[in-house]
Amino acid sequence: MLPYAVLLQVGFAMPRGVDPARGALLPHRFTLTTRALRRRSAVCSLLHFPSAHAAQALPGTLPCGARTFLGTLADDATVWPTPQLLYHAQQRGFAPPRGRFLSIRFVFAVTFVILSRIANCADATAYEWSAQISVQPALISSDEFDLESPSFRVSVKNTGTRAWHTASERLSLSYHLRAATDSGSGRFDNARFALADLQPGQSDEVNVPIPPDLRMTSGKFILAFDIVREDVAWFATRNAAHRFPETVVDLHRGSLAELREKPALQKAKALAVGIGDIDLATSLAFFTLYKSPRGFRTPLGNLTALTAGATYPQSWIRDCATGVAAAYLALGNSAARDCIVLQLLHQADDGSVNDWVDGDGKADKNTVESDQESSLVIAAGQYIAISADTAFLRSRINGVTVLDRLGRALDYVWTLRRDAETGLVLSGHTIDWGDVSIEASGRKALYLGPQSPRVVGVYTNAMYAIAIRDYLRLRAIHGADRQHRDARWTNRLHLLRSNMSKYLWNETKGYFVMHRHITPLNLPTDESAMFALGGNAVAIEAGVATTEQADRIVGNALRLQSQYHAATISGVLYPPFAEGVYPHPLLRKPFQYQNGGLWDWFGLRLVRAMFGTDHAAAACTALAQIAAKVARNKTFSEWDDLDGRAEGSPDYLGAAGQYVAAVRELNSYVARERRLAPSFSARDLCAQAAQAER
């Protein structure tokens, strides 16, 4: 038992330094618990949940175990944090922090208060709740580049006397994780897996994949399965007499060179350019795309749609738009198309589009953003352009053609999300393309309220401009006969581009400002002096920036990368906001997450734009730097720190999708040059940049 577990029972939080490091947006919530994992060998055990004690509100002292906070924290948290890799440093885990001591008098006082309750836990004999858990196989052996995603088959049986209503009672399957070589190091709280409602004696079977973040490490790990009732307790930790069923994951390091030879990834070789790290990273990008699709239940049957990353089980529309073309190259038609269909099935009657949809049909819309509708249209445009599946535009989703649904999405933004004065699209005050508002640290930061600060930003409006352009192209492909509608959207596109230049271009600085405030907001920083990479890169892609403006944007990006000694060109905000300006913990510090981290999702958009301008040699260098970083990390990460160390979710779709797009741009550039010099190669292009630097 933990030295400070007695305090957890009366309501104290985990001591600082004890909770696992957190980094990325996560699809699962977290519950703080108290009992360190014990080493066991069984893979089947009987777990009981004592009913001898009446239910209590969280503010009271618990009769046994320790309180959990999932529901309370989930209501306040903007994002669900991903525990970072815990096994590179064994000091992480549940060991109490050094240098912090508890008053002996205080411990005695607390102990005195709860002694009788602990005794009651030991004596509890009446159980309404109990479960039998069995797991197959007992051991999984895999390497980090296993394409088959091995999983455990977990059988859960209700052996108690009462029925389980898993949704209303918030029951789910999970596991506790630790390194096999160190029983004191691990991660107690992990992903949840839904269970069916079970009457006494009934069973359910669940497939549980190995934890995705373990793919980036090696060694043996113990998974101890358990059932959690959120805000109440874990079944097994409420009674120490019962053991966890445990299984072993034995992970081995893989080779990027071997990855290139896997039969399923042979399509990556078609993009090879003869530069080592670039080609290795291309194979890793195809691996990331191969791992992305998951199954989703819908009224149309099961769909196989793209997900955002290893720790994101949902399908997100902005990630779909970023990776759909690359996914078509790697996987073919179905996975690329289905992420669009999934969103169309959940489109609202007013045309609005959700951020994400999960495997059970749940969905949510972050109203601080205004790019979901644009992302849907862009995704459809990307898919049609690469697949030539024009019949898809005529197919009907809930009785409405796909093309008409795309038009409704654009109409929603034009009608309901624009500022009357500037004529530009409104959004909440986030960091450029980010999804967290400046006004709050919890879930309120996801949603606009009556008093939320509003801005018109370069990223949001550039995305809308691309969406209108792609929609007009789709209408032309479809042969739509309403020419007045085409003229209306053409005029809107011209107006949007004009107003972006008028209100957002900073001639003195040589870039588009991140945003312009529509509602007053006093900040201790000059936002016009901040270079926002994402919005500026998308502005070039949208045709908003002139050739001269694009040259100045690229120049600023290269200069700031050098000034801040960043590993790649992908730094999204220079300078970042000072510590504490954004209250959310993921954005509170400079160069963290969206507040100045390195995001290849957007750095590679700029690289693509550079190949289309007079900066092709510099683009080759920037691409090679990103490829070298990816090869070192052996994953396309959600984001990186300034030194290029991977942060957030591994196997990130947005980064892999944009990488494939950038390599395709490099191949196109080389093909054009070979018309004049048949022996020209990508190596020659990168060599030009190296000579220029010298």
C-alpha positions in Angstrom: 0.0 0.0 0.0 1.2 3.5 -0.8 2.8 5.5 2.1 0.3 8.3 1.5 -2.8 6.2 0.7 -4.3 7.0 4.1 -4.6 10.7 2.9 -6.2 9.7 -0.4 -9.1 8.0 1.6 -10.0 11.3 3.2 -10.0 13.3 0.0 -6.5 14.5 -0.6 -5.1 14.5 -4.2 -2.0 12.7 -5.3 1.2 14.5 -4.2 2.9 16.6 -6.7 5.3 14.7 -8.9 3.5 11.4 -8.4 0.9 11.6 -11.2 2.1 10.3 -14.6 3.4 12.9 -17.0 0.8 14.1 -19.4 1.1 15.4 -22.9 -1.5 14.8 -25.6 -5.2 15.1 -26.1 -6.6 11.7 -25.2 -9.7 9.8 -26.0 -10.1 8.4 -22.5 -10.7 10.0 -19.2 -8.6 9.4 -16.1 -9.3 8.3 -12.6 -6.9 8.7 -9.7 -6.6 5.6 -7.6 -4.5 4.4 -4.7 -3.3 0.9 -4.8 0.0 0.0 -6.3 0.0 -3.0 -8.6 1.0 -6.3 -7.2 2.8 -9.0 -9.2 0.6 -12.0 -10.0 0.7 -14.8 -12.5 -2.9 -15.6 -12.9 -4.8 -14.7 -16.0 -8.2 -15.5 -14.5 -9.6 -14.2 -11.2 -12.8 -13.6 -9.3 -13.2 -9.9 -8.4 -15.8 -8.7 -5.9 -17.1 -5.3 -5.3 -18.4 -5.0 -1.7 -22.0 -3.6 -1.2 -21.8 -3.7 2.6 -21.4 0.1 2.6 -23.9 2.6 1.4 -23.0 4.9 -1.5 -21.4 8.2 -0.4 -20.8 11.5 -2.0 -17.2 12.3 -2.9 -16.7 14.9 -0.2 -17.0 12.3 2.6 -14.3 10.0 3.8 -14.5 6.7 2.0 -15.0 3.5 3.9 -12.2 1.8 2.0 -10.0 2.2 -1.0 -9.7 5.8 -2.3 -12.0 8.2 -4.1 -11.9 8.6 -7.8 -12.4 11.9 -9.6 -13.2 11.0 -13.2 -16.6 12.6 -13.4 -15.6 15.7 -11.6 -12.4 16.2 -13.6 -14.1 15.3 -16.9 -16.6 18.1 -16.4 -13.8 20.6 -16.0 -11.1 19.3 -18.3 -10.8 20.6 -21.8 -8.9 17.7 -23.0 -8.2 14.2 -21.7 -4.5 13.8 -21.1 -2.4 11.0 -22.4 0.2 9.6 -20.0 3.6 9.9 -21.7 5.9 7.0 -22.0 6.7 6.0 -18.4 9.2 3.3 -18.9 12.3 5.1 -20.1 12.8 6.4 -16.6 11.9 4.0 -13.8 11.6 6.7 -11.2 8.2 7.6 -12.7 5.3 5.8 -11.4 3.7 5.6 -8.0 6.7 6.2 -5.8 6.2 9.3 -3.5 8.2 12.4 -4.3 11.5 12.9 -2.6 12.0 15.8 -0.3 8.3 16.1 0.7 7.4 15.0 4.2 4.0 14.8 6.0 3.6 16.0 9.5 3.6 13.0 11.9 0.8 14.7 14.0 -1.3 15.2 10.9 -0.9 11.5 9.8 -1.8 10.3 13.3 -4.9 12.5 13.2 -6.0 11.3 9.8 -5.3 7.7 10.7 -7.4 7.9 13.8 -10.3 9.2 11.9 -10.4 6.3 9.4 -9.2 3.3 11.4 -12.7 2.0 11.9 -13.6 2.4 8.2 -10.6 0.4 7.1 -11.6 -2.3 9.6 -15.1 -2.4 8.1 -13.5 -2.9 4.6 -11.5 -5.9 5.8 -14.6 -7.5 7.4 -17.0 -6.9 4.5 -18.6 -10.1 3.4 -21.7 -9.2 1.5 -21.2 -8.6 -2.2 -23.9 -7.6 -4.7 -21.2 -7.0 -7.3 -18.7 -9.5 -8.4 -17.1 -10.5 -11.7 -15.0 -13.2 -13.2 -12.4 -12.0 -15.8 -10.4 -14.3 -18.0 -7.8 -13.3 -20.6 -6.4 -15.0 -23.7 -3.6 -15.2 -24.5 -1.5 -14.9 -21.4 1.5 -13.5 -23.4 1.7 -11.3 -26.5 5.1 -10.9 -28.2 5.3 -8.2 -30.8 7.6 -5.6 -32.3 6.9 -1.9 -32.7 6.1 -2.1 -36.4 3.7 -5.0 -36.2 1.0 -4.4 -38.8 -1.6 -6.7 -37.2 -2.2 -4.8 -33.9 -2.3 -7.8 -31.6 -4.9 -7.7 -28.9 -6.1 -9.6 -25.8 -9.4 -11.3 -25.8 -11.0 -10.5 -22.4 -14.1 -12.3 -21.1 -16.0 -10.6 -18.4 -18.8 -12.5 -16.5 -21.2 -11.0 -14.0 -21.0 -13.4 -11.0 -22.9 -11.1 -8.6 -26.5 -10.9 -7.6 -27.5 -7.7 -9.4 -27.7 -6.7 -13.1 -25.2 -4.4 -14.6 -26.4 -1.4 -16.5 -23.0 -0.4 -17.7 -23.9 3.0 -19.3 -25.9 4.5 -16.4 -23.7 2.9 -13.7 -20.6 3.8 -15.7 -19.0 0.4 -15.6 -16.2 -0.4 -18.0 -13.2 -2.7 -18.4 -9.7 -1.3 -18.1 -6.3 -2.4 -16.9 -3.3 -1.4 -14.8 0.1 -1.3 -16.4 3.6 -1.7 -15.1 7.0 -2.7 -16.2 7.7 -6.4 -15.5 11.1 -5.6 -14.1 9.9 -3.0 -11.6 6.8 -3.6 -9.6 6.8 0.0 -8.3 6.8 1.7 -11.7 3.7 1.9 -13.9 0.5 3.6 -14.9 -2.5 2.7 -12.9 -5.1 4.4 -15.0 -5.6 3.5 -18.7 -8.1 3.3 -21.5 -11.7 2.2 -20.9 -13.4 -0.5 -22.9 -17.2 -0.6 -23.1 -19.1 -3.6 -21.7 -22.6 -4.8 -22.6 -25.4 -4.7 -20.0 -25.1 -8.0 -18.1 -27.6 -9.9 -16.0 -26.2 -12.2 -13.3 -24.5 -15.1 -15.0 -24.1 -13.4 -18.4 -20.7 -12.7 -20.0 -19.3 -10.3 -22.6 -16.1 -10.5 -24.6 -13.9 -7.5 -25.4 -10.8 -7.2 -27.6 -8.2 -5.0 -25.9 -5.2 -4.0 -28.1 -1.8 -3.5 -26.5 -1.3 0.1 -25.3 -0.4 2.1 -28.4 2.2 4.2 -26.6 4.2 1.1 -25.7 5.1 0.7 -29.3 7.8 3.3 -28.9 9.6 1.3 -26.2 10.7 -2.2 -25.6 10.7 -4.8 -22.8 8.1 -6.8 -20.9 5.1 -5.2 -19.4 2.3 -6.5 -17.1 -1.4 -5.7 -17.8 -3.6 -6.3 -14.8 -7.2 -6.2 -15.9 -9.9 -4.8 -13.7 -13.4 -3.3 -13.9 -14.0 0.3 -12.8 -17.1 2.0 -11.7 -16.4 5.6 -12.3 -16.5 8.0 -9.3 -16.9 4.9 -7.0 -14.0 2.4 -7.2 -12.2 -0.3 -9.1 -13.6 -3.7 -8.3 -10.3 -5.3 -7.2 -8.9 -2.4 -5.3 -11.9 -2.3 -3.0 -10.9 -5.7 -1.7 -7.3 -6.6 -1.5 -8.1 -10.3 -1.0 -8.8 -10.7 -4.7 -6.2 -10.6 -7.4 -6.0 -9.0 -10.7 -5.9 -11.2 -13.8 -2.5 -10.4 -15.4 -1.0 -10.8 -18.8 2.4 -10.0 -20.3 3.3 -7.9 -23.3 6.8 -8.6 -24.6 7.9 -5.8 -27.0 10.9 -5.8 -29.3 12.5 -2.9 -31.1 11.9 -2.9 -34.8 14.0 -1.6 -37.8 12.9 1.1 -40.2 14.9 -0.7 -42.9 12.9 -3.9 -42.3 9.7 -1.9 -42.3 10.3 -0.8 -45.9 10.2 -4.5 -46.9 6.8 -5.4 -45.4 4.6 -6.5 -48.3 1.7 -4.3 -47.1 3.9 -1.2 -47.4 5.3 -1.7 -50.8 3.3 1.2 -52.3 5.7 3.5 -50.4 8.5 2.6 -52.7 6.7 4.4 -55.6 7.6 7.6 -53.8 11.2 6.8 -53.1 13.6 9.7 -53.9 16.9 8.0 -53.1 17.6 10.0 -49.9 17.9 7.6 -46.9 15.9 9.3 -44.1 13.3 10.7 -46.5 12.6 7.2 -47.9 12.6 5.6 -44.4 10.1 8.2 -43.2 7.9 7.6 -46.2 7.7 3.9 -45.3 6.9 5.0 -41.7 4.2 7.3 -43.0 2.5 4.4 -44.9 2.8 2.3 -41.7 1.0 5.1 -39.8 -1.7 5.3 -42.4 -2.1 1.5 -42.4 -2.7 1.5 -38.7 -5.2 4.4 -38.8 -8.5 2.8 -39.8 -11.0 1.4 -37.2 -14.5 0.1 -37.3 -17.5 2.4 -36.7 -21.1 1.2 -36.3 -23.6 3.3 -38.3 -27.2 3.0 -39.6 -25.6 2.1 -43.0 -23.7 -0.8 -41.4 -20.1 -0.9 -40.3 -17.7 1.6 -41.8 -13.9 1.6 -41.7 -12.8 5.1 -41.1 -9.5 6.9 -40.4 -8.7 7.8 -36.8 -6.4 10.6 -35.7 -3.6 8.7 -34.0 -2.7 5.8 -31.8 -4.3 7.4 -28.7 -7.4 8.7 -30.6 -10.0 6.1 -31.3 -12.4 8.7 -32.8 -12.5 9.8 -36.4 -11.8 13.6 -36.6 -12.8 15.6 -39.6 -9.8 17.9 -39.7 -7.5 14.9 -39.6 -9.5 13.2 -42.2 -9.1 16.2 -44.5 -5.3 16.2 -43.8 -4.7 12.5 -44.5 -7.4 11.4 -46.9 -5.3 11.6 -50.1 -2.4 9.8 -48.6 -4.8 7.2 -47.1 -6.1 6.5 -50.6 -2.6 5.9 -51.8 -1.8 3.6 -48.9 -5.1 1.8 -48.3 -7.4 2.3 -51.3 -10.9 3.6 -51.6 -12.9 2.5 -48.5 -10.9 3.9 -45.6 -10.4 7.2 -47.4 -14.1 7.6 -48.3 -15.6 6.3 -45.1 -14.3 9.0 -42.8 -16.2 11.5 -45.0 -19.4 9.4 -45.0 -19.2 9.0 -41.2 -19.2 12.8 -40.8 -22.0 13.2 -43.3 -24.2 10.8 -41.4 -23.9 13.0 -38.3 -24.3 16.3 -40.1 -26.9 18.5 -38.5 -30.0 19.8 -40.4 -28.4 23.3 -40.4 -25.4 22.0 -42.2 -23.0 22.1 -39.3 -20.4 19.4 -38.9 -19.0 17.7 -35.8 -15.3 17.5 -34.8 -15.4 13.8 -34.1 -17.5 10.6 -34.2 -16.6 7.5 -32.1 -17.2 3.9 -32.7 -20.4 3.9 -30.7 -22.0 6.8 -32.7 -21.3 9.5 -30.2 -20.1 12.8 -31.6 -19.2 16.3 -30.4 -18.6 19.8 -31.9 -16.0 22.2 -30.6 -17.7 25.6 -31.1 -14.5 27.5 -30.5 -13.3 26.3 -33.9 -15.0 27.2 -37.2 -13.1 24.8 -39.5 -15.1 21.6 -39.3 -17.4 22.4 -42.3 -14.4 23.6 -44.3 -12.5 20.4 -43.4 -15.4 18.3 -44.6 -15.5 20.0 -48.0 -11.7 19.8 -48.4 -11.7 16.1 -47.5 -14.3 15.4 -50.2 -12.3 17.5 -52.7 -9.1 15.7 -51.9 -10.8 12.3 -52.1 -12.4 13.0 -55.5 -9.2 14.5 -56.9 -7.2 11.4 -56.2 -9.8 8.7 -56.7 -11.8 10.1 -59.6 -14.9 8.6 -57.7 -17.3 11.2 -59.1 -20.3 9.0 -58.5 -19.7 9.6 -54.8 -21.0 13.2 -55.2 -24.4 11.8 -56.4 -24.8 9.3 -53.6 -27.3 10.1 -51.0 -26.8 10.3 -47.2 -30.1 10.4 -45.3 -31.8 11.3 -48.5 -29.6 14.2 -49.5 -26.8 14.0 -52.1 -23.2 14.4 -50.9 -22.7 17.5 -53.1 -25.7 19.2 -51.6 -24.5 18.3 -48.1 -21.2 20.0 -48.9 -23.0 23.1 -50.0 -25.1 23.1 -46.8 -21.9 23.0 -44.8 -20.5 26.0 -46.5 -23.9 27.8 -46.2 -23.8 27.2 -42.5 -20.5 29.0 -42.1 -21.4 31.9 -44.4 -24.8 32.5 -42.7 -24.0 31.8 -39.0 -20.3 32.1 -38.4 -19.3 35.4 -40.1 -18.5 38.8 -38.7 -20.7 41.6 -40.3 -18.0 44.3 -40.2 -15.1 42.4 -41.8 -17.0 39.8 -43.7 -14.7 37.1 -42.3 -15.4 33.9 -40.5 -15.6 34.1 -36.7 -14.1 31.8 -34.1 -13.1 31.8 -30.5 -9.7 33.1 -29.3 -7.4 30.2 -29.8 -3.8 29.9 -30.8 -4.1 30.1 -34.6 -5.6 26.7 -35.6 -5.8 25.5 -32.0 -8.9 24.1 -30.3 -8.5 25.6 -26.8 -9.9 29.0 -25.9 -8.0 31.5 -23.9 -10.9 32.1 -21.5 -10.8 28.9 -19.4 -8.8 25.9 -18.3 -11.5 23.2 -18.4 -14.1 21.9 -20.9 -15.5 25.4 -21.2 -12.5 26.3 -23.3 -14.0 24.1 -26.0 -17.3 25.9 -26.4 -18.3 29.5 -27.2 -20.4 31.2 -24.5 -22.2 34.6 -24.6 -19.1 36.4 -23.2 -16.4 34.4 -25.1 -13.9 36.5 -27.0 -14.3 36.4 -30.7 -11.7 36.8 -33.4 -11.4 36.5 -37.2 -8.3 34.4 -37.9 -6.1 33.7 -40.8 -6.2 29.9 -40.4 -10.0 29.7 -40.2 -10.6 31.9 -43.2 -7.9 30.4 -45.3 -9.4 27.0 -44.7 -12.8 28.4 -45.8 -11.3 29.8 -48.9 -9.8 26.4 -49.9 -13.2 24.8 -49.2 -15.1 27.2 -51.4 -12.5 26.7 -54.2 -12.8 22.9 -53.9 -16.6 23.1 -53.8 -16.6 25.0 -57.1 -14.3 22.4 -58.6 -16.6 19.6 -57.4 -19.6 21.3 -58.9 -17.8 21.6 -62.2 -17.0 17.9 -62.1 -20.5 17.0 -61.2 -21.9 19.1 -64.0 -24.3 21.0 -61.7 -26.6 23.2 -63.7 -27.2 26.1 -61.3 -24.8 28.6 -62.7 -26.1 31.4 -60.5 -25.0 29.4 -57.4 -21.5 29.0 -58.9 -21.3 32.8 -59.6 -22.4 33.5 -56.0 -19.7 31.3 -54.5 -17.1 32.7 -56.8 -17.9 36.2 -55.7 -17.8 35.1 -52.1 -14.4 33.6 -52.6 -13.1 36.8 -54.1 -14.6 38.8 -51.2 -13.1 36.5 -48.6 -9.6 36.7 -50.1 -9.8 40.4 -50.5 -10.9 40.9 -46.9 -8.2 38.6 -45.6 -5.6 40.8 -47.2 -7.3 43.9 -46.0 -7.7 43.0 -42.4 -5.1 40.4 -41.7 -2.0 41.0 -43.8 0.8 42.9 -41.9 2.9 44.6 -44.4 5.5 45.7 -41.9 6.1 42.2 -40.5 5.7 40.4 -43.8 3.1 37.8 -42.7 -0.6 37.4 -41.9 -1.4 38.2 -38.3 -2.8 35.3 -36.3 -6.2 37.0 -35.9 -8.0 40.3 -35.4 -10.1 40.8 -32.3 -13.8 41.4 -32.8 -14.6 41.6 -29.1 -12.3 43.5 -26.8 -9.6 41.5 -24.9 -6.7 42.9 -22.9 -3.6 40.8 -23.2 -0.1 41.4 -21.8 1.4 40.7 -25.3 1.3 42.1 -28.8 -0.2 39.4 -30.9 0.6 41.2 -34.1 4.2 40.5 -33.4 3.6 36.7 -33.3 4.3 34.6 -36.4 1.6 31.9 -36.7 3.0 29.2 -39.0 -0.2 27.2 -39.6 -2.4 30.0 -40.7 0.2 31.5 -43.0 1.0 28.2 -44.6 -2.7 27.5 -45.3 -3.0 31.1 -46.6 -0.4 30.3 -49.3 -2.2 27.0 -50.1 -5.5 28.9 -50.4 -4.1 31.4 -52.9 -4.7 34.3 -50.6 -1.0 35.2 -50.4 0.6 36.8 -53.5 3.9 35.5 -54.7 5.8 38.3 -52.9 3.8 37.7 -49.7 4.5 34.0 -49.9 8.3 34.7 -50.2 8.2 36.9 -47.1 6.2 34.3 -45.2 8.8 31.6 -46.1 11.6 33.9 -45.2 10.1 34.6 -41.8 9.7 30.9 -41.1 13.3 30.1 -42.0 14.6 33.0 -40.0 12.6 32.2 -36.9 13.6 28.5 -37.0 17.2 29.6 -36.9 16.6 32.2 -34.2 14.9 29.8 -31.9 17.2 26.9 -32.7 14.3 24.7 -33.6 15.0 21.1 -34.9 12.6 21.6 -37.8 10.7 24.3 -39.6 7.5 23.2 -37.8 7.4 25.7 -34.9 3.8 27.0 -34.9 4.2 30.2 -32.9 7.1 32.6 -32.5 7.3 34.0 -30.0 4.9 31.9 -27.9 2.6 33.3 -25.3 4.2 33.9 -22.0 3.6 31.5 -19.1 0.1 31.7 -17.7 -1.5 33.7 -20.5 -3.5 30.6 -21.5 -4.9 29.0 -18.4 -5.1 25.5 -19.8 -2.3 23.4 -18.4 -1.3 22.1 -21.9 -0.8 25.6 -23.2 0.3 27.4 -20.0 4.0 27.2 -20.7 5.9 28.5 -23.8 6.9 26.0 -26.5 4.4 23.5 -25.2 1.7 21.9 -27.3 -0.1 24.5 -29.5 1.8 27.3 -27.7 5.0 27.1 -29.8 5.5 23.4 -30.1 6.7 21.8 -33.4 3.8 20.5 -35.5 4.7 18.7 -38.7 1.0 18.8 -39.5 1.6 22.5 -40.4 5.4 22.6 -41.0 4.9 20.2 -43.9 2.1 22.4 -45.4 4.7 25.1 -45.7 7.2 22.7 -47.2 4.7 21.8 -49.8 4.1 25.5 -50.6 7.9 26.0 -50.8 8.2 23.4 -53.6 5.7 25.5 -55.6 7.7 28.7 -55.2 11.4 29.7 -55.6 12.3 27.9 -52.4 12.5 24.3 -53.6 16.0 23.8 -52.4 15.2 25.1 -48.9 12.1 22.9 -49.0 14.2 19.8 -49.7 16.4 20.7 -46.6 13.3 21.3 -44.4 11.8 18.0 -45.5 15.1 16.1 -44.8 15.2 17.7 -41.3 11.7 16.5 -40.6 12.5 13.0 -42.0 15.6 12.7 -39.9 13.7 13.7 -36.8 10.9 11.2 -37.6 13.5 8.4 -38.2 15.1 9.2 -34.8 11.7 9.1 -33.0 10.5 6.1 -35.1 7.1 7.6 -35.2 5.1 10.5 -36.7 4.3 12.2 -33.4 1.4 14.6 -32.7 4.0 17.4 -31.9 7.6 17.8 -30.8 9.5 20.0 -28.5 12.1 22.5 -29.8 14.8 19.8 -29.9 12.5 17.5 -31.9 11.7 15.0 -29.1 8.3 13.3 -29.7 5.3 14.5 -27.7 1.6 13.6 -27.7 0.1 10.8 -29.6 2.3 8.5 -31.7 1.2 7.4 -35.2 -0.4 10.8 -35.9 -2.4 10.8 -39.0 -2.2 14.5 -39.7 1.6 14.5 -39.7 1.9 11.3 -41.8 -0.7 12.5 -44.3 1.1 15.8 -44.9 4.5 14.1 -45.1 3.2 11.9 -48.0 1.8 15.0 -49.6 5.2 16.8 -49.3 7.1 13.8 -50.7 4.7 13.8 -53.7 5.5 17.5 -54.2 9.2 16.7 -54.2 8.7 14.0 -56.8 6.6 16.4 -58.9 9.3 19.0 -58.7 12.0 16.5 -59.7 9.9 15.3 -62.6 9.5 18.9 -63.9 13.3 19.5 -63.7 14.0 16.3 -65.5 12.3 17.8 -68.6 15.3 20.1 -68.8 18.0 17.9 -67.2 17.1 14.2 -67.5 19.7 13.2 -64.8 18.3 15.6 -62.2 17.5 14.0 -58.8 16.2 14.9 -55.4 19.8 14.5 -54.1 20.8 17.3 -56.5 18.1 19.5 -55.2 19.1 19.1 -51.5 22.7 19.5 -52.5 21.9 22.9 -53.9 20.5 24.0 -50.5 23.6 22.7 -48.7 25.9 24.7 -51.1 23.8 27.8 -50.5 24.2 27.4 -46.8 27.9 27.1 -47.1 
